[in-house]
Amino acid sequence: MKKCTIIGLMSGTSLDGLDMACIEFILTRKRWSYQIVAAETIGYTRSLVKRLETSGELTALELTALDTWYGRWSGTQICRFIKKHRLNPDLISSHGHTVFHQPSKGFTLQIGSGAAIAAATGITTVCDFRSMDVALGGQGAPLVPIGDELLFGEYDYCLNLGGFANLSFNQQGIRQAFDICPANIVLNALSQEVNKPYDRNGSLSSAGKTDQALLKKLNAVPFFHQPGPKSLGKEWVEKNVLPILSKSTLPVIDKLNTYVAHISMQIGSCIQTPSSRVLITGGGVYNCFLLEKIKENSNAEFIVPDDMLIQFKEALIFAFLGLRRLRAEVNCLMSVTGACRDSVGGSIYLGMNASRK
């Protein structure tokens, strides 16, 4: 297989929608190149956001039903996407939507039934990429670094500003990566306190002031002083970060400004190599104030790619992870997750297209 067309799906903790990207991969001299054929984000309705936000509170029966429903809904969106762009994908590769992520307790859960997606589309589907690594004692995250290594290796660092800020880099021939700190998941929560879905262009945070006492409390959280591999989840944020902010009596704009300072300081502490080139992607790139503060805290060169890559890099890489799963090639690295070995993660549900090949 030297050429493969794959639809990658990603639903992040920011709950802005389902990212879909159709990627054509071509293998030339043992190296993969890619082309984004089509991509779009299907925005979540308020009711769906609520269902996903509260999914961790459901009974086992209700959560199982949501898992199937969300898989069928995703399949319907994929079918529409395929028809609209006249696509002929070989594979669907879905991250799913994370409900629980507690690797220290040995489990992680992403809903969006792969079986339901394969049934709705008739296309072979790969899903559940994290469980194998967690079973091997790893964090189950981050998964993107192998894509960074093989598709974006010309950069010294790959920084993603999504629900969480995470970093990937090659150190002495070994790919390293870890979650740095919560990012949009907290900024969005604060913005919603003043009836804004998010801090558009950083206009709210830039109007506030940095409170040094609150900043000191945020920076003192033990996680930020631990070495990698390490990863974060929604439950951790609710237990360790949101209470610090909720106890503060500061205006929301000051909390936002202070939290931006916190993010930028944490990122800056991780990227201090002079003249290093940093590829920066994810929705947080559009927060101009956040990007400005990050640059102030590091002497690196931050490279902002085109909108397609900013928005869909994770969906692109999950398509790549699905390709490697189909080829039975390593798609999860022990060096970044802390597992006992590299692994080939993902469950495969064969579609009707499998019988035709």
N, C-alpha and C positions, 0 to 999 in steps of 0.2 A: 504494500500500500504506500505509494509515493505521493498521492494526492487525495485529500479528504475534505469534505465540506460539512461543517458541524455548527449547530446552533447551541451557543452557551447561554445559560440562564443564571442570573444572580439576583437575590433579594437580600438586601442588607438591613442592618439594625436601624438605619435612619427611616425605614418604612416609607420611602418616597415612591416606590413602585417596583415592578419587575423589569429588570434589564434583560434585553434579548439582543444577541449579536450573532450574525451568521458569518462564520469565518472560513475562508478557503486556505488550507494548509498545504504546502508543497515541500517535499523532501528532496534536497539537492546536495549531493556529496556529504551525506550524513548530517546535514543541518536543515532545520525547519525554518521556512519563511511563512509569512501570513499576509492575507489581505482581508480587510473588513468589507464584506459584500453588502451588508445591510445591518442596521442596528436601530433600536428604538426602546424607549421606556414606557411601559404601560402603567400609568398612574393608578394608585390604589384609591378606591372610594373611601370616604370617612368610615363607613360601616366595616369595610374590610380591614382598614388600619386598626380599628377597635378590636376586631376579632383576632388579629395577629398579635396585638399588644397584650391582650389578656389571655392568650392561648396557654400560658403557663399555669393558669388558674383553673383550667378545665378538668373535668373528670377523665379517666382513661377512655371511656366510651366516647365522650364528646371530642376529645383530642384525636382519636382514631378517625372519627367522622370528618373532622376538619382536615386532617392529613389527606384523606381521599378527595374531599371536595376541592381543596386547593390544588391538588394534582390535576383534577379534571378541568378546573378553571384555567390553570396554566396551559394545559393541552389545547383548550379552545383558543387561547391567545396565540399560541404557536401556529395553529392552523390558519388563523387570520393573517398572521405575519408572513407565513409561507405563500399564501395566495396573493397578498398585496405585493410582495416583492418577486414573485415568480421563482421561488427557490426550489431546489431539489437536494435537501440535506441527506447525508449518509447517517447522521447520528445527532441525538440531542444529549446535552450534558448539563445537568441541573445541580446547582448547589443546594437548592431548597431554602426554606426559611427557618432560621435557628429559633427553637423554642427553649431548649435547655443546653447549656454547655458547661459541664462541671467535670473536666478531665481528672481532677484530683479525687473524684469519687468514682471514676471509671466509666462515665457515660456522657454522651452528647446526642442531641436530637435535632434533625432538620426535617421539617414536614414538607409535603408536596409529593405525594406518592409517585414514584417512578413507574410503577405498574399502570397507574391511572394515566400518566402522560403518554406512555407507549401505546396504551389502548386507544386513547383519544386521537393520536396522530398517526398510528400505524408505523412509527419510526423507532428503531432501537434507541433505548434511553439508558444513560448512566446516571446514578445518583448516589447519595450516602457516601460521600468521599471521606468523612472524618472518622467514622467508627473504627476502622481497622487500626489506624494509628493510635487511637485512645486505648484500644484493646492491647496494643503493644507497649503501653505505658507512656505514650506521648501525649502532648497537649491537644492533638487533633487540629492544630493550627500553629502557624499560618500555612496555608496550602499553596499560595501564589508563588513563593520563592523559586520553585523549580522552573516556572514559566519565566520569571525574571532572569534566571541563570541562562536558559536556553534561547529565549527570544529577545531579551533586552540586556545582554551581557556587556554591551559597550559602555554602560553607565556604572559609576562607582557605587551608587546607591539607588534604590527604587523606594520612594516614599509614597504611601497611600494615605490620603486624608478622607476617610469615610466615617462610619459610625465610630470607628477606632482609628487612631493613627498607628500605622505599622511600617516597619523598615526592613529592607532586604539588601544584603551586600555580600560580596565574596571576600573572604579573609584567608589569605595564604592557601588559595585553591579550594576552600570549603565554603559553601553557601551558608550564611548565618542570617537569621531573621527573628523578629519578635514584635509583639504589640508594645507600643511606647506608652500610650495613654488613651483614655476615652476622648473622642473629639466631637463629631457632629451629634452623637447620641445625647451628649450633655448640652451642647449649644442649642440644639433643637428644643430640648425639654425646657430650657430657660426662656427661649423665645416664645414658646407656647403659653407661658405665664402672662404674657402681654398680648395674647391672641394673634401671634404671628407664627406661621408654621415653621419658619426658620429665619435666621438672621441674614437677610438678603444683602449681599455685597459687604456684609460686616457693618451695616449702617447703625445698628443698635449698639453693638459692642464698641464701636469707635466713638460713640457719643458718651460713653461712660468713663469712669476713672478706675485705675488699678488700686485695690486695697491690699496693702502689704501684709496685713495680719491674715486675711483670708488666703492670700497667695502662699504664705508660709505654711498654713495648715494643709493646703492641697499638695504642695511639694513634699510634705513630710510623710505622706501615705507610704507605708513600707514597700509596696509593689514597685514604686519608682526607683528604689535603691537596690532591687534584686537583679542579678545577672540573668540573661536569657539561657535557655529557651523559656519563654513565658507568654501566656495569652490571657485575654480578657473576655468577659461575657457580660450580658445585661444584668445578671444576678449580682455580679461583683460590683457593678456601678451603683446599683440600688442599695447595696449594703455599705460601700466604702466612700463614695463620692457625693451622691445626692444628699445624704444627711448633713454633710459639711455645709453644702450650699443652702439647704432648707433652714438650717439654724441661724444663718446670717440674716440680719435685718437690713442689709444694703438694698438699694434700688436694683431692679433687674439689670439695668444697663451697666451698673458697676460690677455686678456678678459676672455678666458676660465679658466685660473688658478684662476682669481679673482672670477668668477662665481661659481667655485667649492668651493672656500672658503666661499662664501655666502650661498650655499646650506648646507654645513656642519655645519656652525654656526647656521643656522635656525633650523636644525634638532637637533643639540646639545642642543639648548635652550629649546627644548621640551622634551628631554629625559635626566633627571638629577637624577633619582632615583638610588641610589647606588645598584650595583649587580643585576639590573633588566635584564631580559632575553628578547632580541628583535629578533623576526623572521623577516629577511630582504629578500625581494623578488623583482622581477621586473628587467628589462634590465639594469638598472643602477648598479646592483650588479657586472656586468662584467667590470665596469670602476674601475680598481684597485686603481687609484689615488683618485677618489672620495670616495671609501670605506675606504681607509687609513685616509683621512681627517675627515670623519664622526667619526671614532673611536677615533681620537685625540680630538674631541670636546665633547665627552661623556664618562662617566665612566661605561657605561652599557656593557653587554656581547652581542655581535651581532652574531646571529646564522644564517649561510648561509646554506640552505637546498640543496638537490640535484637539478640538472639542470631542471628536469621536473617540480618541484614545483616553482623554481625561475621564469621560463618562463610562466607557465600556471596557476598560482594560481588564477588570476582574471577570466580566463575562467572557472576554476573549481567552483569558487564561484558563477559566473553567472548561471552555471548549477544548483547549489543549490538554488539560488533565483527562478529559474523556477520551481523547485520541490516544493518549498513552495507556489508559486503562484497556482500551480495545486491543492494543498491541502488546498487552501484558508487560509494559515497561514501567519502571519506578516512577511514581507521580507524587510521592510524599517522602520528604527527606528527614532522617533522624537528626541531622545536624541542626535543624530549625525547630523540631517539635520535642526533642528529648526522648523519643521512642528508642527501643532497644535495637531497632534495625530500620533500614529503608523499607518501604512497602509499596504495593500496588493497591490503591484503595478505590472503592466504588462498586456498587451493585449494578448488574446489567439486566435489563428487561428487553428481550428481543421483540422487535416489531415485525410487521408484515414484510418490511423491506429486507429483513435478514434472510428470509426464505428465497428471495430472488437473487441472492448473491452467491 
